[in-house]
Amino acid sequence: MTMDNHTTQVTQYQLAITLLDDMHTGSGLGNHHVDSFQAKDKDNYPVISRQHLKGLLKVAADEWLKLKQAHPDQPDYSLEKEQIAHLLDDKEGEKVGVQLTLNSAFFCREQAQTDSPFIIWSSSARGKSAKDEKADPFNRAPADDTLRSVEYVRAGSQFKTSVTLFAPTDQAESYQALLTRLLSRIDRVGAKRNRGAGGIQMDISAPTTTSLSASSQASTNNHSPLTLHITNLDPLRLPATQSPGNVIPTATHISGSQLRGALANLARLAGLTAEDGLFSALVTTDHTKAYTISQAYPSPEGTRAIPWPHSLQQSKSQAQTEAPKGLPWWFNSTDKKVQDTLNSKVEDGEKFKRNKSASYLYQSNGHWYHYEQSKSIQMRNKVRTDFLSKEDDSALFSEEVLPEGSHFSAEIRFQTQAQKAELLKLLSWAKENRIPLALGRGKAPCLVTDITSQTLTTTTVSPAETFTLVLASDWLVYNPDTLQPYESLSGQTLNHALQLNLTDEQCQQIDAHSDTISETSLLSGFNFASNLPRRPLEIIAAGSVIKISADLDNDLLEKITSRLNQNQPAGEQTCQGLGQYWCYTGSLTLANTDSVSDTAPENMLEKQLALINNLLTGTPHYSGSASQWQNLVATIYQCHRKALNQSSSSVDAIEGLLNSYISVPGKGLESFRAEKTKDLLDAWVKELTSKDSSIVSADPVRFAELLVNELIARNLITGKHQDKATQGEAQ
């Protein structure tokens, strides 16, 4: 089969969901004010998850088949039953080249400018009969200890999402009709649908169709590397299952093998087969024929990131002067300094520690910057199969996810110009038509946002100067004597990784003229041939560094630098992203800014301040819920790290906000549980309200952050809501 004879059609629908009734899709979280919070996206707006939408499709399919079952002799009954299995069961769909990709439905944010989308409804169980202690259907009094408050999304709110259907061209029309029929049967979403909650109106747009064969052939005159930029539309789950705990952890980057699998799946769905050079190059393990796909590391949009080098270490915090009464010692602590401890002098008495967080570096305008990928935690339930017995609480679990809208970039290398042209055609088609890649656990949809020729910045090293080698990905290098992987960088490691053919004496010379900082990571996987997990291997971790001195023998240095300047991956499994590296000379320095996650809107702080201020100064007075204060703290902290919105007006707004809260008549300190911590709070209030306060004037944003964090940490905010205008009362 050639690339011009594909028979797969891609159909996309745009869905608009309008709530006719209040709706609740739970997040599994709550506090002492609200028992169940609505599921929210990373910006705190309501969301309907794609897992819930798929579950609703399955319910609609079951109901439809039950209706059809009354007439099983109809010729289309068995066909529709089979097609439903192809749509909603990934394993069945793979057999015939059918896949349905759903996106979460996100709130239309224009509505939030006029009114909050949330409302609190409270309910309780009926009181018990005095005779037999059973629930009395005629008793209107609430039972003790059964009051429950739940956060709902208001009726009238609107959500938007999209659906992508891959199907063979000759059967696409029947799958489209079936999918439209199932979507139109969904009339309620969320919890308590059988009690009248969650009624919706769903508007389905006219479908748009495309196919790979209809796209133009990409042209290229070389086989130089490409950089692929990806953005996830849904929270991304990349579980690091080698270290399970109370919370299933997630990796913060997409591995080369995961990205390779996603591209191979896209090629398969587009109609390519093993006979096509593109598909075979994505699935083969022969590194002489396969694409070399690097790890996709998170970074600000449009940039390329690398793992944090272990030679960059942070100074430990130390108090410069005694903190004012009531303030923690670290309020006046020294700013943390990042220093290249391998290539710069460490002052006497300075103490440094390695950065243990999932941090990265990216380069912009010739400067290096620190980037840290954010995470969030979601609570989920296992799919319930037994509906007769009581639901088991052990089915609830928590997992880390990477929030939607995160950006990743990866480098792809090619063996030939024809290979590059074939993959470039597939990627350009996916980018132009917004066709998602399926990545991570649960196949989260991710879009190709850009394809560039931007490559990792590395220095061409010379034998005449000292240089530092940094691992840009894990290295798997086997010791030929023990047949086990090396766990640290050394002369022998470089010899076998770079295939230098050095003697033992030359390797010892490298060790004598080098300094190294190495760490290990676990390489795990699954063997599909044996259907068993692979034995984890401890290998050299990304970010490990080795500094090689120019005092080393010149011929030996020439051999090493000549190989490094080829910029070809080293060691084993290079086509899956392992063995990447980069070099630099001198000392590595960072631009003098705090770490950045993602871009914040310019008026973000003002919106949070206005929201809380309205709650504090309204009638009757309301101290604000703990979650609202936590949102304010998160916003202040984010603005503080990014040096955003620290104008005089914002500073005045922060001081006014906190002053108005503490000075409200009848509230003030009385609204805190301050019996045993009154001295602490008095000190905070005195420091805040003092016109001569050096702390507030020096850094009011930092002070506001510390104050509110202290109140929340000590559980001092009561947050009792007395405004019934925003409360609902169950009938």
C-alpha positions in Angstrom: 0.0 0.0 0.0 1.3 3.5 -0.9 0.7 6.7 1.0 -1.9 7.8 -1.6 -4.3 4.8 -1.2 -5.5 5.2 2.3 -9.2 4.5 3.1 -9.5 6.0 6.6 -11.8 9.0 7.2 -11.6 11.3 10.2 -14.8 12.9 11.3 -15.0 15.7 13.9 -18.0 17.2 15.8 -18.2 20.3 17.9 -20.6 19.9 20.9 -22.3 22.8 22.8 -23.8 21.7 26.2 -26.2 24.0 28.0 -27.4 23.1 31.5 -31.2 23.2 32.0 -30.8 22.2 35.6 -28.1 22.6 38.3 -25.4 19.9 37.8 -22.8 18.3 40.0 -19.9 16.1 38.8 -17.9 15.3 41.9 -14.2 15.7 42.4 -13.9 13.5 45.5 -12.8 16.5 47.5 -14.5 18.5 50.3 -13.9 20.4 53.5 -15.7 21.2 56.7 -18.0 23.6 54.9 -18.8 21.8 51.6 -18.9 18.0 51.6 -18.4 17.6 47.9 -16.7 20.1 45.5 -17.5 20.3 41.8 -14.8 19.0 39.5 -12.8 22.0 38.2 -10.1 22.6 35.6 -6.7 24.1 36.4 -8.2 27.7 36.4 -10.9 26.7 38.9 -13.7 26.7 36.4 -16.2 23.7 36.3 -15.5 20.9 33.8 -17.2 17.7 32.7 -14.5 15.1 32.3 -14.2 13.0 29.1 -14.4 9.8 31.2 -17.8 10.9 32.4 -18.9 11.7 28.9 -17.8 8.2 27.7 -19.7 6.6 30.6 -22.8 8.5 29.5 -22.3 7.3 25.9 -22.2 3.7 27.3 -25.4 4.2 29.2 -27.1 5.7 26.1 -25.8 2.7 24.1 -27.2 0.2 26.6 -30.6 1.9 26.6 -30.6 2.0 22.8 -29.8 -1.7 22.5 -32.5 -2.6 25.0 -35.0 -0.7 22.8 -33.8 -2.5 19.7 -33.8 -5.9 21.5 -37.6 -5.8 21.3 -37.2 -6.4 17.6 -34.0 -8.5 17.3 -35.1 -9.8 13.9 -34.3 -6.4 12.4 -31.2 -6.6 10.2 -29.4 -3.7 11.7 -29.6 -4.9 15.4 -26.6 -7.1 15.3 -24.7 -4.7 13.1 -25.3 -1.8 15.5 -24.4 -3.9 18.5 -21.1 -4.7 16.9 -20.4 -1.1 15.9 -21.2 0.1 19.4 -18.5 -2.3 20.7 -16.0 -0.8 18.1 -16.8 2.7 19.2 -16.7 2.3 23.0 -14.3 -0.6 23.5 -10.7 0.3 22.5 -9.6 -3.3 22.0 -12.5 -4.1 19.7 -12.0 -0.9 17.8 -8.4 -1.6 17.1 -9.3 -4.8 15.2 -11.2 -2.8 12.6 -9.4 0.5 12.6 -12.1 2.5 14.6 -11.4 4.9 17.4 -13.5 7.4 19.2 -11.6 10.3 21.0 -13.5 12.4 23.4 -12.4 15.7 25.0 -13.5 17.0 28.4 -16.2 19.7 28.2 -14.9 23.0 29.4 -16.9 25.9 30.8 -17.5 28.9 28.5 -15.6 31.5 30.6 -17.4 34.6 29.2 -20.3 33.8 31.6 -18.0 34.0 34.6 -17.6 37.8 34.1 -21.2 38.4 35.1 -21.9 35.8 37.8 -20.2 32.9 39.6 -21.1 29.5 38.0 -21.3 27.8 41.4 -24.2 27.3 43.8 -24.3 25.4 47.1 -27.3 23.0 47.7 -27.8 21.4 51.1 -30.0 18.3 51.9 -30.5 15.8 54.7 -32.1 12.4 55.3 -35.7 12.3 56.7 -36.1 11.9 60.5 -36.7 8.5 62.0 -39.9 7.1 63.4 -40.3 7.1 67.1 -41.6 3.5 67.1 -39.0 1.5 65.1 -36.1 3.9 64.6 -36.6 3.6 60.8 -36.8 6.4 58.3 -40.3 7.9 58.4 -41.5 8.9 54.9 -44.0 11.3 56.5 -41.5 13.0 58.8 -40.3 16.3 57.4 -37.8 16.9 60.2 -34.1 16.2 59.2 -32.3 13.3 60.7 -29.4 14.2 63.0 -25.9 14.3 61.5 -27.1 13.9 57.9 -26.9 17.5 56.7 -24.8 17.5 53.5 -23.7 20.5 51.3 -22.8 19.9 47.7 -21.3 22.4 45.2 -23.3 22.5 41.9 -22.9 24.3 38.6 -25.8 26.8 38.0 -28.4 26.1 35.3 -27.8 28.1 32.2 -24.1 27.5 32.2 -22.6 26.4 28.9 -19.8 24.0 28.1 -18.0 23.2 24.8 -16.1 20.1 23.6 -15.2 18.1 20.5 -15.4 14.5 19.4 -13.1 12.8 16.8 -14.1 9.6 15.0 -11.6 7.5 13.0 -13.4 4.9 10.8 -12.8 3.2 7.4 -14.1 5.4 4.6 -16.6 2.8 3.3 -18.2 2.4 6.8 -17.7 6.0 8.0 -21.3 7.1 7.2 -22.9 4.3 9.3 -20.5 5.0 12.3 -21.3 8.8 12.0 -25.1 8.1 12.1 -24.7 5.8 15.2 -22.5 8.2 17.1 -24.9 11.1 16.4 -27.8 9.0 17.6 -26.1 8.1 20.8 -25.0 11.7 21.5 -28.5 12.9 21.0 -29.9 10.5 23.6 -27.8 12.1 26.3 -30.2 14.4 28.2 -28.6 14.5 31.6 -25.1 14.6 33.0 -23.5 14.4 36.5 -24.8 12.9 39.7 -28.4 12.4 40.8 -29.7 12.3 37.2 -32.6 10.2 38.3 -33.7 12.9 40.8 -33.9 15.6 38.2 -30.4 17.1 38.4 -28.1 17.7 35.4 -30.6 18.2 32.6 -28.9 19.5 29.4 -29.5 20.6 25.9 -26.8 19.3 23.5 -26.2 21.0 20.2 -24.2 18.9 17.7 -22.5 20.7 14.8 -22.4 19.5 11.3 -19.4 17.0 10.9 -16.2 18.0 9.2 -14.3 15.2 7.5 -10.7 14.7 6.3 -8.2 12.0 5.4 -4.5 11.7 5.1 -4.7 11.0 1.3 -6.3 14.4 0.8 -3.4 16.2 2.3 -0.5 17.4 0.2 2.9 15.8 0.2 5.4 17.6 2.4 8.6 18.7 0.7 12.0 18.8 2.3 15.6 19.0 1.0 17.4 17.4 3.9 17.0 15.0 6.8 17.9 17.4 9.6 16.1 16.9 12.9 12.6 18.4 13.6 11.2 19.6 16.9 7.7 18.6 17.7 5.6 20.8 20.0 2.6 19.2 21.8 -0.1 20.6 24.1 -2.5 18.3 26.1 -6.2 19.1 25.9 -7.0 17.0 29.0 -5.1 16.2 32.2 -2.3 13.9 31.3 -1.6 10.7 33.3 2.0 9.4 33.0 2.1 7.1 36.0 5.5 6.3 37.5 4.3 2.9 38.7 7.7 1.7 40.0 7.2 3.7 43.2 3.5 3.3 44.1 2.2 4.9 47.3 -1.0 6.6 48.7 -1.0 8.7 45.6 -0.1 7.3 42.2 2.8 9.6 41.1 3.2 10.8 37.5 6.2 11.5 35.4 6.5 15.1 34.3 7.7 14.3 30.8 6.5 12.1 27.9 9.0 9.3 27.2 10.3 8.7 23.7 8.7 5.3 23.6 5.3 6.7 24.6 5.5 9.4 21.9 6.6 6.8 19.4 3.6 4.7 20.3 1.2 7.6 19.9 2.6 8.5 16.5 2.4 4.8 15.4 -1.2 4.7 16.6 -2.0 7.9 14.6 -0.4 6.4 11.5 -2.4 3.2 11.9 -5.7 5.2 12.3 -4.8 7.2 9.3 -4.7 4.0 7.3 -1.0 3.2 7.1 0.1 -0.5 7.4 3.3 -2.4 8.0 4.0 -2.2 4.3 4.4 1.6 4.6 7.9 2.8 5.4 6.5 5.4 7.8 4.7 2.9 10.0 7.5 0.3 10.0 10.0 3.0 11.0 7.9 3.9 14.0 7.5 0.3 15.3 10.9 -1.3 14.4 13.6 -1.7 17.0 16.4 -1.6 14.5 18.1 1.7 15.2 19.5 1.9 11.7 16.0 2.1 10.2 13.9 3.6 13.0 13.1 7.2 13.8 15.0 8.5 16.8 12.5 10.3 19.1 13.7 12.1 22.2 11.9 12.6 25.5 9.2 15.3 25.3 10.1 17.6 28.2 7.7 20.4 29.5 8.6 24.0 28.8 6.9 27.3 28.1 5.2 27.3 24.7 7.6 27.6 21.7 10.8 26.7 23.7 12.8 23.6 24.1 13.7 22.3 27.6 16.2 20.0 29.1 16.4 18.3 32.6 18.0 20.3 35.4 21.8 19.5 35.5 22.9 18.1 38.9 25.8 20.5 38.9 23.3 23.4 39.5 22.7 23.3 43.2 20.6 25.6 45.5 22.0 27.3 48.6 20.3 26.4 51.8 18.2 29.1 53.5 19.8 30.9 56.4 18.4 33.7 58.6 20.2 37.0 58.1 18.6 38.9 61.0 16.2 38.0 63.8 12.6 38.0 62.6 10.1 40.3 64.2 8.0 38.9 67.0 5.4 36.5 65.7 7.0 36.0 62.3 8.7 32.7 61.4 12.5 32.7 61.3 12.5 32.2 57.5 10.7 35.5 56.8 14.1 37.3 56.8 16.0 34.3 55.3 18.5 34.7 52.5 17.4 34.4 49.0 18.2 30.9 47.5 21.1 31.1 45.1 21.6 28.7 42.3 25.2 28.0 41.5 27.2 25.7 39.2 29.2 24.0 41.9 31.4 22.1 39.4 32.6 25.1 37.6 32.5 28.0 40.1 34.1 28.7 43.5 32.0 28.0 46.5 32.4 30.5 49.3 33.4 29.4 52.8 30.4 28.6 54.9 28.0 28.3 52.0 26.0 25.1 51.9 24.3 23.8 48.8 21.8 21.0 48.1 20.7 19.3 44.9 17.4 20.2 43.3 15.1 17.2 43.9 12.0 18.7 42.2 11.0 18.0 38.6 12.8 21.0 37.2 14.0 21.9 33.8 16.0 24.6 32.0 15.0 26.3 28.8 16.9 29.0 26.8 15.4 32.3 25.5 17.3 35.2 24.0 20.7 33.6 25.0 19.8 33.2 28.7 18.9 30.0 30.7 15.7 30.0 32.7 14.3 27.7 35.3 11.0 25.9 34.5 9.0 23.7 36.9 6.1 21.6 35.6 3.0 21.9 37.7 1.0 18.9 38.9 -2.4 18.4 40.4 -4.1 15.5 42.2 -7.4 13.9 41.2 -9.5 11.4 43.0 -11.1 8.6 41.0 -13.2 5.5 41.4 -12.6 2.1 39.8 -15.2 1.2 37.3 -18.0 -0.5 39.3 -19.2 -3.9 38.1 -21.2 -5.1 41.1 -24.3 -3.0 41.6 -26.1 -5.3 44.0 -23.7 -5.1 47.0 -22.6 -2.0 48.8 -20.0 0.1 47.1 -16.5 -0.6 48.4 -14.6 2.5 49.7 -11.3 0.9 48.7 -12.2 1.5 45.0 -11.4 5.2 45.5 -7.8 6.1 44.6 -5.8 9.3 44.0 -3.4 10.0 41.2 -1.2 12.9 40.1 -1.9 14.4 36.7 -0.3 17.1 34.5 -2.9 19.8 34.0 -4.5 20.6 30.7 -2.7 23.2 28.6 0.9 22.0 29.4 3.4 22.3 26.6 6.0 19.7 25.6 8.7 19.5 23.0 10.6 16.6 21.5 13.3 16.2 18.8 12.9 13.7 16.0 15.9 12.5 13.9 15.7 10.7 10.6 17.8 8.3 8.6 16.9 9.6 5.2 15.2 12.5 3.5 12.3 10.3 2.4 11.6 9.3 6.1 11.4 13.0 7.1 9.0 13.8 4.2 6.6 11.0 5.1 6.5 11.9 8.8 6.3 15.6 8.1 3.2 14.9 5.9 1.5 13.0 8.8 2.3 15.6 11.4 1.3 18.6 9.2 -2.0 16.9 8.5 -2.6 16.4 12.2 -1.7 20.0 13.0 -3.8 21.6 10.3 -6.9 19.6 11.1 -6.4 19.5 14.9 -6.4 15.7 15.0 -5.3 14.6 18.5 -2.6 12.2 19.5 -3.6 9.7 22.3 -1.0 9.8 25.1 -0.7 8.5 28.6 -3.0 6.3 30.7 -6.6 6.7 29.4 -5.4 8.1 26.0 -5.6 11.8 26.8 -6.0 13.9 23.6 -2.9 16.0 22.7 -2.6 18.4 19.8 0.4 19.1 17.6 0.8 22.9 17.9 4.0 23.4 15.9 6.7 21.7 13.9 10.1 23.6 13.8 13.7 22.9 13.0 14.8 24.3 16.5 17.2 21.9 18.1 18.9 21.6 21.5 21.5 24.2 22.0 24.9 22.7 22.6 28.5 24.0 22.5 31.1 22.6 20.1 33.8 21.5 22.5 37.5 21.9 21.8 40.4 19.8 23.2 42.0 23.0 24.3 39.4 23.9 27.0 37.7 22.3 29.9 34.1 21.3 29.2 31.1 19.8 31.0 28.9 17.0 29.6 25.3 16.9 30.7 22.9 14.0 30.1 19.7 15.3 28.4 18.0 11.9 28.9 18.7 8.7 30.8 21.7 6.6 29.6 21.6 2.9 29.3 25.2 1.6 28.9 26.1 -2.0 29.6 29.3 -3.2 31.3 30.6 -6.0 29.0 32.2 -7.8 31.9 29.2 -7.9 34.2 26.4 -7.5 31.6 24.8 -5.0 34.0 24.2 -1.3 33.3 26.6 1.3 34.5 25.1 3.5 37.4 27.4 6.5 37.2 29.5 8.5 34.7 33.1 7.5 34.4 35.9 6.8 31.9 34.6 3.3 31.3 31.0 4.6 30.9 32.1 7.1 28.2 34.3 4.5 26.5 31.4 2.0 26.0 28.7 4.6 25.4 30.6 6.6 22.8 32.4 3.5 21.4 35.8 5.1 21.8 37.8 1.8 22.1 40.0 3.1 24.9 42.3 1.0 27.0 41.8 0.6 30.8 44.7 3.0 31.4 43.1 5.7 29.3 39.8 5.3 31.1 41.7 5.7 34.4 43.3 8.9 33.0 39.8 10.3 32.3 38.7 9.5 35.9 41.8 11.3 37.2 41.1 14.4 35.2 37.3 14.7 35.7 34.7 15.5 38.3 31.2 13.9 38.2 27.8 14.1 39.8 25.7 11.2 38.9 22.3 9.9 40.0 20.3 6.8 39.0 16.8 6.2 37.8 14.8 3.0 37.2 14.0 1.9 33.6 10.9 -0.3 33.6 8.6 -1.5 30.9 6.4 -4.4 29.7 7.4 -7.3 27.5 4.5 -8.0 25.2 6.1 -11.2 23.9 6.0 -12.8 27.4 3.0 -10.7 28.7 5.1 -9.9 31.8 6.7 -6.8 33.2 10.3 -6.3 32.5 12.9 -6.4 35.3 13.6 -2.8 36.3 17.1 -1.6 35.5 19.0 1.0 37.4 20.6 3.3 34.9 22.3 6.7 34.8 19.7 9.5 35.3 19.1 12.5 33.1 20.9 15.6 34.5 24.0 13.7 35.6 27.2 15.6 34.7 30.9 15.0 34.1 33.5 17.8 33.9 36.5 16.8 31.9 39.6 19.0 32.3 41.8 20.3 29.5 44.8 18.9 31.4 43.9 15.5 30.0 46.1 14.0 27.3 45.5 16.0 24.1 45.1 13.0 21.8 42.6 11.4 24.2 40.7 14.7 24.4 40.7 15.0 20.7 39.1 11.5 20.4 36.4 12.3 23.0 35.5 15.8 21.7 35.4 14.6 18.1 32.8 12.0 19.0 30.7 14.4 21.1 30.6 17.0 18.4 28.9 14.6 16.1 25.9 15.1 18.5 24.7 11.5 18.0 23.0 9.6 20.8 25.1 7.3 23.0 24.4 3.8 24.5 21.4 1.5 24.1 17.8 2.2 23.1 18.7 5.5 21.4 15.7 5.3 19.1 13.4 5.5 22.2 15.0 8.7 23.4 17.8 7.4 25.6 21.4 8.5 25.2 20.8 12.3 24.6 23.4 14.8 25.8 24.7 18.4 25.5 27.9 20.2 26.4 28.9 23.6 27.7 32.1 25.4 28.7 32.7 27.7 31.6 30.2 28.1 34.3 26.4 27.7 33.7 24.4 30.6 35.1 20.7 31.3 35.2 18.8 34.5 34.5 17.9 36.2 37.8 14.2 35.2 37.9 12.1 32.8 39.9 10.9 29.6 38.2 8.0 29.9 35.8 5.2 27.5 35.2 2.6 28.8 32.8 1.5 32.2 31.7 -0.9 34.1 33.9 -3.4 36.8 32.7 -2.4 40.3 33.6 -5.5 41.0 35.7 -5.5 37.6 37.5 -4.6 39.1 40.9 -7.1 41.9 40.7 -9.9 39.5 40.0 -9.1 37.4 43.0 -8.8 40.5 45.2 -12.1 41.8 44.0 -13.8 38.5 44.7 -12.6 38.1 48.2 -13.1 41.8 49.0 -16.8 41.6 48.0 -17.2 38.6 50.3 -15.5 40.4 53.2 -17.3 43.8 52.9 -20.7 42.5 51.9 -23.8 42.4 54.0 -23.9 40.3 56.1 -20.1 40.0 56.5 -18.6 36.7 55.4 -15.0 35.7 56.1 -14.6 33.6 53.0 -14.3 29.9 52.7 -11.0 28.1 53.2 -10.9 27.1 49.5 -11.4 30.8 48.4 -8.6 31.9 50.7 -6.4 29.1 49.3 -7.2 30.2 45.8 -6.2 33.8 46.8 -2.9 32.5 48.3 -2.2 30.4 45.2 -2.8 33.5 43.0 -0.6 35.7 45.2 2.1 33.1 45.2 2.0 32.7 41.4 2.1 36.5 40.9 5.0 36.8 43.4 7.1 34.1 41.5 6.4 35.7 38.2 6.9 39.3 39.4 3.5 40.1 37.9 0.9 42.7 39.0 3.1 44.3 41.7 2.1 47.8 40.8 1.3 50.3 43.5 -2.5 49.8 42.9 -2.2 46.0 43.4 -0.1 46.5 46.5 -2.7 49.0 47.9 -5.5 46.5 47.1 -3.7 43.7 49.0 -3.2 45.9 52.1 -6.7 47.2 51.9 -8.1 43.7 51.6 -6.4 42.3 54.7 -7.0 45.5 56.7 -10.7 45.4 55.9 -11.0 41.8 57.0 -9.3 42.3 60.3 -11.0 45.6 61.1 -14.6 44.6 60.3 -16.8 45.5 63.3 -17.8 42.4 65.2 -15.6 40.2 63.1 -11.9 41.0 63.4 -10.1 38.6 65.7 -13.4 37.3 66.8 -13.8 35.5 63.4 -10.6 33.6 64.2 -10.3 30.6 66.5 -7.6 32.6 68.3 -7.8 31.6 71.9 -4.4 30.0 72.1 -2.7 31.9 69.3 -3.9 35.5 70.1 -0.4 36.7 70.7 0.7 35.5 67.3 -2.2 37.2 65.5 -1.7 40.4 67.5 1.8 40.5 66.2 0.7 39.9 62.6 -2.0 42.6 62.8 0.4 45.1 64.4 2.9 44.5 61.7 0.3 44.8 59.0 -1.3 48.0 60.3 1.9 49.8 61.3 2.7 52.6 58.9 6.4 52.2 59.7 6.4 48.5 58.9 9.5 47.7 56.9 8.2 44.2 56.1 5.0 45.3 54.5 6.5 48.2 52.6 9.5 46.0 51.5 7.4 43.2 50.0 3.6 43.4 50.6 2.9 40.6 48.3 5.2 38.3 50.2 3.7 39.5 53.5 0.1 38.9 52.3 1.1 35.4 51.2 2.7 34.5 54.5 -0.2 35.9 56.6 -3.0 34.1 54.8 -1.0 30.9 54.7 -0.5 31.1 58.4 -4.2 31.6 59.0 -5.1 28.6 56.9 -2.4 26.4 58.3 -3.5 27.0 61.8 -7.2 26.5 60.9 -8.1 29.9 62.1 -10.5 30.9 59.4 -14.1 29.9 60.2 -15.6 30.7 56.8 -19.2 30.4 58.0 -21.4 31.5 55.1 -24.4 33.6 56.3 -25.5 34.9 52.9 -28.4 32.7 51.9 -28.7 34.4 48.5 -26.1 31.9 47.3 -27.4 28.9 49.2 -29.9 26.4 47.9 -32.2 24.5 50.1 -33.4 21.1 49.0 -37.1 20.6 48.9 
